[in-house]
Amino acid sequence: MAIVSVCPSTVVDAPVERVWEIVTQPQGFDLWADASLVTAEPPGPASAGQELHLVTRALGWTFAVRISVREVDAERHRLHLVVALPFGVVNDEVMTFAEAGEGRTLVRFG
């Protein structure tokens, strides 16, 4: 098994609290992920132990995606997810969100 570690980042033109609200609401996943929510167990905002089931489409095929929420730290704007993608690909990622000035947010995926 190969392990690859990367930490891409981007700056979003929205305040950190708004970005945090969007990424921690399962119904908002389609705004930032290329997938549609099927179900969240349990329903509601992201919480440790929550399982999200989504679908994504590519080349006329539909693929299942499962996101396991491991940690939610609202104070530090930190979200730890394990994402099971098609073909056995698993992303163990921590997303962090920080103010970047002028109402913008620095988002890091690692």
KAURUR-V451492 format. One line per field, one symbol per residue. phi: phi as a letter, one per 30 degrees, with the letter a starting at -180 (. if undefined). burial: + if it has 16 or more other C-alpha atoms within 10 Angstrom, else -. Layout:
BEGIN
phi=???
burial=???
END
This chain:
BEGIN
phi=.ccbbbbdbaccdadedddeeddccedceddbcdacdcabbddjeebejdcccbbbbahiccbdbbccdcabcddchbbcbcccceiidbccbccbbbdcihicbdcbcb
burial=-----------+-+++--++-+++-++-+-----+++--+-----++--+++++-+--------++++++++----+++++++++-----+-++++++++---++++++-
END
